[in-house]
Amino acid sequence: MRYYNKLILKDGRECVIRNTTSTDAYNVLVAFNRMQTETDYLLRYPEENDMTVKDEVLYITQKEQSARNLQLCALVDDQIVGLASCNALGNFLKIQHRVELGICVEKKYWHLGIGKALLEACIKASQQASYQQMELEVVASNKQAIRLYKKMGFKEYGRNQRGFITKQGNEQALILMILDLR
């Protein structure tokens, strides 16, 4: 899936949303590790990310060559400040209509419209790829993200009360959300 768009953020700066490319691999890793240190809302901690630049190049190349999977980056002043991915749940006939969404934005760029722009791009690209259903999990205390997802039409369909357990031993409920793309 291919995507490219420029937008003006709420603070007046320009942001480019585009597919990641293999030449972005190092910067994607650096940005993702930075974002993981800023919030407890993401799946893993930075020290759990064992991908090398070579691994990231392979991962991005697979996305670039895929008609049904996508990785996007948001750039401000040529720096990656946000990432999003859309991944097929699988190729089996019974689930080929489903796509899973993941988004992260660097904390100092929150509230500027980047998350919404990434989400809109993922929805559009997923519809073009003939997906019928987009799914995600979000930490229940991440009220800002939940508001955005609901605003974009996502509906809650379940909860995993012990979805995450942090390093400190705190339990975090995960909300399971779904969007009809038809």
C-alpha positions as CSV (number, residue, x, y, z in Angstrom):
1,M,0.0,0.0,0.0
2,R,1.3,3.4,-0.9
3,Y,0.6,6.7,0.9
4,Y,1.9,10.3,0.8
5,N,0.3,13.5,2.2
6,K,1.4,16.9,3.5
7,L,-0.6,18.7,6.2
8,I,-0.2,21.8,8.4
9,L,-0.2,21.0,12.1
10,K,-2.1,23.0,14.7
11,D,1.1,24.9,15.5
12,G,1.6,25.9,11.9
13,R,4.4,23.5,11.0
14,E,4.3,21.2,8.0
15,C,4.1,17.5,8.5
16,V,4.6,14.8,5.9
17,I,2.9,11.5,6.2
18,R,4.4,8.8,4.0
19,N,5.5,5.2,3.7
20,T,8.7,4.4,5.5
21,T,11.5,3.3,3.2
22,S,14.5,1.0,3.8
23,T,16.7,4.2,4.0
24,D,14.6,5.2,7.0
25,A,15.5,2.1,9.0
26,Y,18.0,3.7,11.5
27,N,15.8,6.7,12.1
28,V,12.7,4.5,12.6
29,L,14.5,2.5,15.3
30,V,15.8,5.6,17.0
31,A,12.3,7.3,16.9
32,F,10.5,4.2,18.1
33,N,12.9,3.6,21.0
34,R,12.5,7.3,22.0
35,M,8.7,7.0,21.9
36,Q,8.8,3.8,24.0
37,T,10.6,5.7,26.8
38,E,7.9,8.4,26.9
39,T,4.8,6.4,27.7
40,D,3.5,3.2,29.3
41,Y,0.9,2.8,26.6
42,L,3.0,0.9,24.1
43,L,3.4,-2.8,23.9
44,R,7.1,-3.1,24.9
45,Y,9.9,-1.3,26.7
46,P,12.9,0.1,24.7
47,E,15.2,-2.5,26.1
48,E,12.9,-5.2,24.7
49,N,13.4,-4.0,21.2
50,D,16.1,-6.2,19.9
51,M,15.8,-5.3,16.2
52,T,18.9,-4.2,14.4
53,V,19.1,-1.8,11.6
54,K,19.4,-4.8,9.2
55,D,16.3,-6.3,10.8
56,E,14.4,-3.0,10.4
57,V,15.5,-2.7,6.7
58,L,14.1,-6.2,6.1
59,Y,10.8,-5.4,7.9
60,I,10.4,-2.1,6.0
61,T,11.2,-3.8,2.7
62,Q,8.5,-6.4,3.3
63,K,6.0,-3.6,4.0
64,E,7.1,-1.7,0.9
65,Q,6.5,-4.8,-1.2
66,S,3.2,-5.7,0.4
67,A,-0.1,-4.9,-1.2
68,R,-1.9,-5.4,2.2
69,N,0.5,-4.2,4.9
70,L,1.7,-0.7,5.6
71,Q,4.1,1.2,7.8
72,L,3.9,5.0,7.8
73,C,6.0,7.7,9.3
74,A,5.2,11.3,10.2
75,L,8.0,13.8,9.6
76,V,8.3,17.3,11.0
77,D,11.4,19.2,9.9
78,D,12.6,15.9,8.3
79,Q,12.6,14.1,11.7
80,I,10.4,11.1,12.3
81,V,8.0,12.0,15.1
82,G,5.3,9.4,14.6
83,L,4.8,5.9,13.2
84,A,1.8,3.8,12.3
85,S,1.3,0.3,10.9
86,C,-1.5,-1.7,9.4
87,N,-1.0,-5.4,9.4
88,A,-3.2,-8.2,8.1
89,L,-4.3,-10.5,10.9
90,G,-3.5,-13.4,8.5
91,N,-4.1,-14.7,5.0
92,F,-6.6,-17.4,5.9
93,L,-9.9,-16.9,4.1
94,K,-11.9,-16.4,7.3
95,I,-9.8,-13.5,8.6
96,Q,-8.4,-11.8,5.4
97,H,-10.9,-9.0,5.9
98,R,-9.3,-7.9,9.2
99,V,-6.4,-5.4,9.7
100,E,-4.7,-4.5,12.9
101,L,-3.6,-0.9,13.6
102,G,-0.8,0.4,15.7
103,I,0.1,4.1,16.2
104,C,2.7,6.0,18.3
105,V,3.6,9.7,18.3
106,E,6.5,11.4,20.1
107,K,5.2,13.1,23.3
108,K,6.2,16.6,22.4
109,Y,4.2,16.3,19.2
110,W,1.0,15.2,21.0
111,H,-2.1,17.4,20.5
112,L,-1.0,18.7,17.1
113,G,-3.1,16.4,14.8
114,I,-0.4,13.9,13.9
115,G,-2.2,10.9,15.5
116,K,-5.4,11.8,13.7
117,A,-3.5,12.2,10.4
118,L,-1.8,8.8,10.8
119,L,-5.1,7.2,11.7
120,E,-6.9,8.8,8.7
121,A,-4.1,7.6,6.4
122,C,-4.3,4.0,7.8
123,I,-8.1,3.9,7.4
124,K,-7.9,5.2,3.8
125,A,-5.1,2.8,2.8
126,S,-6.8,-0.2,4.5
127,Q,-10.0,0.6,2.6
128,Q,-8.1,0.7,-0.7
129,A,-6.6,-2.7,0.2
130,S,-10.1,-4.0,0.5
131,Y,-10.1,-4.6,4.3
132,Q,-13.5,-4.6,5.9
133,Q,-12.6,-4.3,9.5
134,M,-9.8,-2.5,11.5
135,E,-9.0,-3.6,15.0
136,L,-6.8,-2.2,17.8
137,E,-6.1,-2.5,21.5
138,V,-5.6,0.6,23.6
139,V,-4.7,1.0,27.3
140,A,-7.9,2.0,29.1
141,S,-6.2,5.0,30.8
142,N,-5.1,6.5,27.4
143,K,-8.2,8.7,27.3
144,Q,-6.8,11.0,24.6
145,A,-6.3,8.1,22.1
146,I,-9.7,6.5,23.0
147,R,-11.4,9.9,22.3
148,L,-9.7,10.0,18.9
149,Y,-10.6,6.4,18.0
150,K,-14.3,7.0,19.0
151,K,-14.4,10.2,17.1
152,M,-13.2,8.3,14.0
153,G,-15.9,5.7,14.4
154,F,-14.2,2.9,16.4
155,K,-16.5,1.0,18.8
156,E,-15.4,-0.9,22.0
157,Y,-16.2,-4.6,21.8
158,G,-14.4,-5.9,24.8
159,R,-11.8,-5.5,27.6
160,N,-8.8,-7.4,28.8
161,Q,-8.6,-6.3,32.4
162,R,-5.0,-7.6,32.8
163,G,-3.8,-7.0,29.3
164,F,-0.6,-5.4,30.4
165,I,1.4,-5.7,33.6
166,T,4.1,-3.0,33.9
167,K,7.6,-3.5,35.2
168,Q,6.3,-2.0,38.5
169,G,3.7,-4.7,38.6
170,N,0.7,-2.4,37.8
171,E,-2.1,-4.0,35.8
172,Q,-3.4,-2.1,32.8
173,A,-6.7,-2.9,31.2
174,L,-6.8,-3.0,27.4
175,I,-9.9,-1.9,25.5
176,L,-10.5,-3.8,22.3
177,M,-11.9,-1.6,19.5
178,I,-13.1,-2.1,16.0
179,L,-14.0,0.0,13.0
180,D,-16.2,-1.1,10.1
181,L,-14.4,-0.1,6.9
182,R,-17.2,-1.0,4.5
